[in-house]
Each structure stands twice: as C-alpha cells, then as structure tokens.
Amino acid sequence: MTLEPLLAEACRLHLMRGLEGLLFQGGYGRVAGVDEAGRGALAGPVVVAAVIMPPEGLIPGIDDSKALAPPAREALADLVRSQALAYSIAAASADLVDRINVLAATRSAMRQSLLELDPAPDIALIDAVALPGLPFPSLPLIRGDAISYAVACASLLAKVERDRLLTELAASFPQFGFDRHKGYGAAEHLAALREYGPTPHHRLTFRSVLPRRAIAGEA
C-alpha cells in the first residue's frame, strides 16, 4: 500500500475515534461501544455486542459492518476480540421479539451485554437506541457504527455472530436458505414462507411473515 491510502485510512480512523478521544480526556477511561444485528430481519435473533477497546492503538479497516465483505468482517472481528479489554454478546430470540416487540427486545439484549462486561465501562456509546437505567452514563448515536470506532467494533462482533447463527440454522431448515439471506426479507425467503410457512425461529408479529397452522420443523 502506498503512503497516500495509509494516510487516508489513519485520518478516517482518527475521525471515528474523535468522540471517544474527548471522553478519554474527560476521564472516561473505559468507553464501551454497543450495536445490534438483525433488528429488521424476519427470522432469527437480534444479536447485540458490547465491546471496550483500549484507548491506545487502532485496527486498520474497522468500519460499519454493513460496509464490509464477509471475509473482511470475520478477520476484523477476530482482531477486535483479541485486542478488546472486554466484550460481551447477547441475543434476543424471535419469541422474545414477538412477546415484547423488537425495540424492547433489542434494549433487553443491549442492557444484558453491557452489564456482562468485565471490567465495567465508564460510559457506553450505543447505536441509535436510548438505554436508560444503566449504572453508568450512556449516549445514543445516530449512525453510531459509521462515526464511532467503539460502536463499529461492536457492529462487527454482532454481525459476525449473527451470521454464524443463521448459517447454523440453515442446516436445520435448508429450504429457507438462511445462510444466504440471513433471515432478511429477500425474495427467496418470502417465497419459502409462502410455500412452507414459518419456522419456530420466525417473528410471527412481523407483517411479511405469513402464519400457517403447521409450523415447519414441528410435529
């Protein structure tokens, strides 16, 4: 890589770390980033990751997980796990989403992931979701995975873990192709729902999921 792209990447990462830098200067030594994957999917859990990265050092290539190809996401997620001061992953099942709604389920998983961090954070930066009632301050950030280094690191862990879970689920329900669309509303997925009806891992309260008497995979 020539000098110009290296300088551009260093500048991009420095800008992503701007808010965290101000928090470090203000005495917040452990800044957690929190993000979710799968909130808009029709099937599978909402997966949340919380991560505390060290104040020093940056991993080149860290970005919003949606902006990266799967091999890059997986490699960067490995680096995040190896360098994190702490990280935690929590999931809200499709059943919980149906019982309390997707936003409440997401908040529940976010709270769980943050409270399981050891050491605990001094402050949390959360992608787009307000989360009152924590034992430390938190700040919701719109497009946090694009503007915060810590949130981007969390987005990678959440996305990679959820993709892994949906790929495993595809082995039990090969007719749905979960390994390809990861439970989102792709044409292939909607066609399978019309033909087979929902599985126990579908969110029955979502309008695009077509309820049937017989649920695939059940006796």
C-alpha positions as CSV (number, residue, x, y, z in Angstrom):
1,M,0.0,0.0,0.0
2,T,1.4,3.5,-0.9
3,L,1.6,6.3,1.6
4,E,-1.5,8.1,0.4
5,P,-4.0,5.4,1.2
6,L,-2.3,4.8,4.6
7,L,-2.6,8.4,5.5
8,A,-6.3,8.5,4.4
9,E,-7.0,5.4,6.5
10,A,-5.2,6.9,9.5
11,C,-7.3,10.1,9.1
12,R,-10.6,8.2,8.8
13,L,-9.9,6.2,11.9
14,H,-8.8,9.3,13.8
15,L,-12.1,10.9,12.9
16,M,-14.0,7.8,14.0
17,R,-12.2,8.0,17.4
18,G,-12.9,11.7,17.8
19,L,-15.8,11.4,20.4
20,E,-14.0,8.7,22.3
21,G,-10.9,10.8,22.4
22,L,-12.9,13.6,24.1
23,L,-14.3,11.1,26.5
24,F,-10.9,9.8,27.4
25,Q,-9.7,13.3,28.0
26,G,-12.7,13.9,30.2
27,G,-11.7,11.0,32.5
28,Y,-13.8,8.2,31.0
29,G,-11.1,5.5,30.7
30,R,-13.3,2.6,29.5
31,V,-15.7,3.6,26.7
32,A,-18.0,0.8,25.5
33,G,-19.5,0.6,22.1
34,V,-22.8,-1.2,21.6
35,D,-24.5,-2.3,18.4
36,E,-27.0,-4.9,17.1
37,A,-27.5,-7.0,14.1
38,G,-30.8,-8.5,12.8
39,R,-33.3,-6.0,14.1
40,G,-35.0,-5.8,10.8
41,A,-34.8,-9.5,9.9
42,L,-37.9,-11.7,9.6
43,A,-36.2,-14.7,11.3
44,G,-33.5,-15.4,13.9
45,P,-32.5,-13.5,16.9
46,V,-31.4,-9.9,17.4
47,V,-27.8,-10.2,18.3
48,V,-26.1,-7.4,20.3
49,A,-22.4,-6.9,21.1
50,A,-20.8,-4.6,23.6
51,V,-17.0,-4.0,23.5
52,I,-14.4,-1.9,25.3
53,M,-11.4,-1.2,23.1
54,P,-8.1,0.1,24.6
55,P,-7.6,3.9,24.4
56,E,-4.3,3.4,22.5
57,G,-4.0,1.8,19.1
58,L,-6.4,1.4,16.2
59,I,-7.2,-1.5,13.9
60,P,-6.9,-0.5,10.3
61,G,-10.0,-1.3,8.3
62,I,-12.5,-1.0,11.2
63,D,-15.8,0.2,9.8
64,D,-19.6,-0.2,9.9
65,S,-20.0,-4.0,9.4
66,K,-22.5,-3.3,6.6
67,A,-19.8,-1.6,4.5
68,L,-17.5,-4.7,4.6
69,A,-17.5,-8.0,2.8
70,P,-17.9,-11.2,4.9
71,P,-14.2,-12.2,4.8
72,A,-13.1,-8.8,6.0
73,R,-15.8,-8.7,8.7
74,E,-14.6,-12.0,10.1
75,A,-10.9,-11.1,10.0
76,L,-11.6,-7.8,11.7
77,A,-13.9,-9.3,14.3
78,D,-11.1,-11.7,15.2
79,L,-8.8,-8.8,15.8
80,V,-11.4,-6.9,17.8
81,R,-11.8,-10.0,20.1
82,S,-8.1,-10.4,20.5
83,Q,-7.4,-6.7,21.4
84,A,-10.6,-5.8,23.4
85,L,-10.3,-5.0,27.0
86,A,-13.7,-6.7,27.3
87,Y,-16.5,-7.8,25.1
88,S,-19.9,-9.5,25.5
89,I,-22.5,-10.8,23.2
90,A,-26.2,-11.3,24.0
91,A,-29.2,-12.4,21.9
92,A,-32.9,-11.7,21.9
93,S,-34.8,-14.6,20.4
94,A,-37.6,-14.4,17.8
95,D,-40.0,-15.5,20.6
96,L,-38.9,-12.6,22.8
97,V,-39.3,-10.2,19.9
98,D,-42.9,-11.4,19.4
99,R,-43.7,-11.1,23.1
100,I,-42.3,-7.6,23.9
101,N,-41.7,-6.1,20.4
102,V,-38.4,-5.8,18.6
103,L,-37.2,-2.5,20.1
104,A,-37.8,-3.7,23.7
105,A,-36.1,-7.0,22.9
106,T,-33.1,-5.1,21.4
107,R,-32.9,-2.9,24.5
108,S,-33.0,-6.0,26.8
109,A,-30.1,-7.6,24.9
110,M,-28.2,-4.3,24.9
111,R,-28.6,-4.0,28.6
112,Q,-27.5,-7.6,29.2
113,S,-24.4,-7.3,27.0
114,L,-23.3,-4.1,28.8
115,L,-23.9,-5.5,32.3
116,E,-21.8,-8.6,31.5
117,L,-18.7,-6.5,30.5
118,D,-15.8,-7.1,32.9
119,P,-14.4,-4.7,33.7
120,A,-17.5,-2.5,33.5
121,P,-17.5,0.6,31.3
122,D,-17.3,4.2,32.5
123,I,-19.7,5.2,29.7
124,A,-21.4,3.5,26.8
125,L,-21.9,4.7,23.2
126,I,-25.0,3.0,21.7
127,D,-26.0,2.9,18.1
128,A,-29.3,4.8,17.8
129,V,-31.0,3.4,20.9
130,A,-31.5,5.3,24.2
131,L,-30.9,2.9,27.2
132,P,-31.9,4.5,30.5
133,G,-31.4,2.8,33.9
134,L,-27.8,1.7,33.5
135,P,-25.4,2.1,36.4
136,F,-23.2,4.3,34.2
137,P,-23.9,7.1,31.6
138,S,-24.8,6.2,28.0
139,L,-25.1,8.2,24.8
140,P,-27.2,7.1,21.8
141,L,-25.6,7.9,18.5
142,I,-27.4,8.1,15.2
143,R,-25.3,6.1,12.7
144,G,-23.0,5.3,15.5
145,D,-21.5,2.4,13.6
146,A,-20.3,4.8,11.0
147,I,-19.0,7.6,13.3
148,S,-17.7,5.8,16.4
149,Y,-14.8,3.4,16.5
150,A,-16.1,1.5,19.5
151,V,-19.6,1.1,18.0
152,A,-18.1,0.0,14.7
153,C,-16.1,-2.7,16.6
154,A,-19.3,-3.8,18.3
155,S,-21.2,-3.9,15.0
156,L,-18.6,-6.3,13.6
157,L,-18.9,-8.7,16.5
158,A,-22.7,-8.6,16.4
159,K,-22.9,-9.1,12.6
160,V,-20.4,-12.0,12.5
161,E,-22.0,-13.8,15.4
162,R,-25.5,-13.5,13.9
163,D,-24.3,-14.6,10.5
164,R,-22.8,-17.7,12.2
165,L,-26.1,-18.5,14.0
166,L,-28.1,-18.1,10.8
167,T,-25.7,-20.3,8.9
168,E,-26.1,-23.0,11.6
169,L,-29.9,-22.6,11.4
170,A,-29.8,-23.2,7.6
171,A,-28.7,-26.8,8.3
172,S,-32.0,-27.5,10.1
173,F,-34.1,-25.6,7.5
174,P,-32.3,-25.9,4.2
175,Q,-35.5,-24.9,2.2
176,F,-35.2,-21.4,3.6
177,G,-31.7,-20.5,2.6
178,F,-30.9,-18.8,5.9
179,D,-27.1,-19.0,5.1
180,R,-27.7,-16.8,2.1
181,H,-30.1,-14.0,3.2
182,K,-29.5,-14.3,7.0
183,G,-33.3,-14.1,7.7
184,Y,-34.0,-10.8,6.0
185,G,-36.8,-10.3,3.6
186,A,-35.2,-11.5,0.3
187,A,-37.4,-12.7,-2.5
188,E,-36.1,-16.3,-1.9
189,H,-37.1,-16.1,1.8
190,L,-40.6,-14.7,1.1
191,A,-41.2,-17.4,-1.5
192,A,-40.2,-20.1,1.1
193,L,-42.5,-18.6,3.7
194,R,-45.4,-18.8,1.2
195,E,-44.6,-22.4,0.4
196,Y,-43.7,-23.8,3.8
197,G,-45.0,-21.4,6.4
198,P,-42.9,-20.0,9.2
199,T,-40.4,-22.0,11.3
200,P,-40.2,-21.7,15.1
201,H,-37.4,-19.1,14.5
202,H,-39.6,-16.6,12.6
203,R,-41.0,-13.5,14.1
204,L,-44.7,-14.1,13.8
205,T,-45.6,-10.4,14.6
206,F,-43.8,-9.2,11.5
207,R,-46.2,-8.4,8.6
208,S,-44.1,-10.2,6.0
209,V,-44.1,-13.5,7.9
210,L,-47.1,-15.5,6.8
211,P,-48.6,-17.5,9.7
212,R,-49.7,-21.0,8.9
213,R,-51.3,-23.7,11.1
214,A,-48.4,-26.1,10.6
215,I,-45.0,-24.7,11.5
216,A,-42.1,-26.1,9.6
217,G,-39.9,-28.4,11.8
218,E,-42.6,-29.1,14.3
219,A,-44.6,-32.4,14.7
